[in-house]
Structures are given as structure tokens and as C-alpha cells.
Amino acid sequence: MHGKFDGLGRFADPSVLILTSLADGPKHGYAIMADVAAFSGVGMEPGTLYGALSRLERRGWVRPLATDERRRPYEITAVGQAVLAEQLATMQQIVRIGRLRSATAFGA
Amino acid sequence: MRRTLAARLSRALVGCYPRRWRQRYGGELLDVLDQHRPGVRTVLDLGAGALGAHLDPAYRREGLAVIGRHKNGLAAGIAALMVLVVLAGGWWIAAWWQEEHGSPLPLSEGTWGVAFSPNGRIVATVNPGLELWDVADPAHPKRLDYSHGPLVMPGEPAFSPNGRVLATNGGGSGVLWNVTDPARLTEIAILPGRDVGQGAMVFSPDGRILATTDNGAVVLWSIADPARATRITTLTGQAGDVTALSFSPDGHLLASGSDSGTVVVWNIADPVRATRITAPARQAGGISAVSFSPDGHLLASGSDSGTVILRNLTDPAAPVITATLRFTVPLPPPQYPGPGTGPDVALAFSAAGRALTTIAGNTTVTLWNVTDPGAVTRITTVTANRIGTGTVAFSPGGRTVAGAPTTGDTLALWTLP
């Protein structure tokens, strides 16, 4: 994983999923879980979700929106968007190289 | 709603998170658990989450932060790790013990719920532990007792009319406490089932019924004998999640307000056969407070959009809107959101029912003359620096407001104009 994710520990992967989920607009806790399950098939549990959310919030990558509803929506910040873009670029690079190498190994 | 063993364990585990973590995220996490179908994985994941939060320097106590500072140093060998694991385990147990028996959090961290006893001498606060305060001398409130078990979670507490029983939301179950001696909180009973929502709880004027919320429903409990409380009925059909409740002074009517702006009046003269009388027009915003006037003729509902609607309920089947009061709801401070920092509207009638006080966003206090409900006038508006951090409560008669101070660890009391 990339340098910017240092210190997220076992929450690094959930963090990418959460940031991706928030990229198209604010969502509350359960909506994030449902969205992540829908787009990635990853069944994130509430403990993991809130462990990652609390770290993302402390780093200033997501921000809770003021609400007096019980369900508090979170939104991605500008910094969070930059970090996500960087992460996705890294992943894309891994995908590209991985495809290339496996094609070389088995395709020939 | 029946909950499985995994669901019960999950909710219990939320109580094992550090208190500061719980104060910030506990309510939301419980809410997500309500919507989730918990399994073994959920339980294990929450256990790991609670352990992780305890080991997180941000929620760790000062003395142990030193471990965090050196974790990247040379001592990060396997031996040190093993020592850490042992220390962490021991510390976790110690922290858990501390949760149960330790000193309370500073009150300035905000309140999830506040309630005055009927004689106005005791105030109960939830943050997320339960605390009882002696406010007989308003200049010097004294903390009498507190309980920090995982049994106390967000939600407004409520005193019984005789002041001997206190009801709180215990992580999804209603908990009844004996507060006859307010210096010694003792648990009487936990209401069966785990479906008490974070909305309001109210006792009927005769003290025999407790009304609680369960998402979009209202649950009536018979608590004639608090040690053997039983569920009487569940009132369903209201749109939105019920957030506010009020009994009429004669105990025959119950008003419920929801977060989608609906106000429903129920006839509960015979609670077993409670019926919905009327569902007046929807109010903009979410209802934060409903209250009957002392004579029972008026019903006031306050919405976080900045309106109070007064209805004449002399004929409950045909409520007549007599006035719509408008005021600005200040935005919450741009600080880290804590318990109840959202724009909130609180309201109370004066003892004689001639005045109505509204507090918006914990800053704007407005006193209204409602002697003639058809011609309500604004008496005065005071903009305070900040009344309470989180929720606040009016004393009986509405002259005093209790809440958390912005700094320090004592209950704050404001006397209204």
C-alpha cells in the first residue's frame, strides 16, 4: 500500500471502499455498507466500518455532516478525494502490470 | 422485533468500546446494527473493533500514550510485541473495569439526554453514563451518583411523576432505576425485549404507563409494578421515526412527533385498545419536541426547521391550528460533532400555561405569550452564548434550563427571563 495509507493498519482496504462509496455523495453508516456490498461484493461489518470511519475522520479525509437525525451522513473531503485518486492510480498500475505479466506467463 | 443472540451480543459489545469513542460513534453504530442482520462475523468484528479502539492512542488514557510514541522505535521487536499484547490485554481488562467503576466523563463533553425530577431538585444526565445531580442549590449543583455500565446509551431519560423511578435507554432496552435515594442509583428492572429506540421516553401522569419509541412505533409499558413491567401495546402507523412524546395532563391522550414532521394524537384512555385519533398536517422539518399545555387544551410541536405549531385539542378528533410561531434555528457550531450538537428545538409551557418558551439551536431563547392561543405574541428573544452542549431540559414550570457547560465538569443551570 501507498505511503499515505500508513497508520490505517487493517483499516486500509475498508478505507478505499468507504472513500469510493462516498465519492458520489454523502452517505450514512448503513448506506455505506449497503453501497460497498453492491459495488464490490465485500460484506463489511459495522465494527470494521466504524473503525475505519473514525480513522478517516481523524485524518480529515471524510467529514461528518451536521444533522440531528440519528443517521449521520459522512462526506468525502477534498484531501480524501486526492488520497482516493492516488490509491486508485496505484491499484490501476498493479492491475495493468498484473495483467501484462500473467498474459506473458500463460498467454504465450 | 425479536433479536437473535448475535444481535444481543453485538449490542453488548458496543458497550465495550472506550467511552469517548462510544460517545461519538455509539449511537450511530447501534443504529447501523439495528439495520444490519448480525452474525458471528459481526460479533467477532465488533470485538476486534472494541479492542482496536482501546489500543488507539486517540482514545487511550494519557499514561499509556507513551507506549504509542515508541511503537515505531527499536523496541518493535517480537519480544516487545508480546509484552505489548500482554500489557494490552491487561490494560483492556483494566479499562473495562474503569468503564464500569471509574469516574465520570467531564460533563462539558456534551449530553445525550437531560431530565429534571418532578420536584425540580434532581437532574439526570446521560453522556453516555447516567449521572444524578442535586440542584436544590442552583448555584452549586452536586453530582450525587453515576453509573457507567454498557447499560446506558443515548436517549432522553425520564422521571416518574412521584420522582422515585427513572427510565433510561439501556442500549436498546428500557432500564428502570430506583432513585428514591438519588445518591444511590439502583437498577429495578430491564424492560423485556431490545427494541427501545433513541427517541423520547415519558411516564403517564399517574405513573402507571411508560411510553417508549421503537423506530416508527410507540410502545406502551405497564409499570404499575416497575419490577414486573409488561408491554401493553405497540402503536404503529406513524410516518418517520418517533422522536418526541407527551402525555396530556389527564393521561387520556398521547402525542407523538416524528423526524419526518408528523404529529399523531393517540387515545390511550384504555391503553389496551389505544386508537389513533388524528394525524394533523405534516410540519416542515423533524419534530424535536411536543408538549401539552398544563390545562391539556393546547398541543405545541416544535420542529427543527424553526416552527412551533400550536393546536387546540379541546376536541381531540378535530384539532385546530391556532398559531404557527416562527424563529431562526442557528446552525450548530462548526466543531467536532458530539452528542446532540445538531440544531435542536426545545420547548416548555409555563406552570400556568400562559407562556411558552422555545430554545433553538441551544442559543436563541424566545418567550411567547400564549394566553390567547389565537393571538400569540413574542414577549422577548434572548440570544445566549450557548445553552448546554447537547440536549437540555426545562425544570417543571419551565423557568430553569439544565444542560452541559461549555467547559468544566459541573451541571450548568440557566434561569430564563
Interface residues (C-beta under 8 A of the other chain):
Chain A: R10 H28 G29 Y30 M33 G43 E45 P46 G47 T48 L49 Y50 G51 L53 S54 R58 P64 A66 T67 D68 E69 R70 R71 R72
Chain B: S10 L13 W21 R24 Y25 G27 E28 L29 D31 V32 L33 Q35 H36 P38 R41 T42 D45 L46 G47 A48 G49 A50 G52 A53 D56 A58 Q198 D241 D259 G286 S288 D304 L331 P332 P337 G340 T341 G342 P343 D344
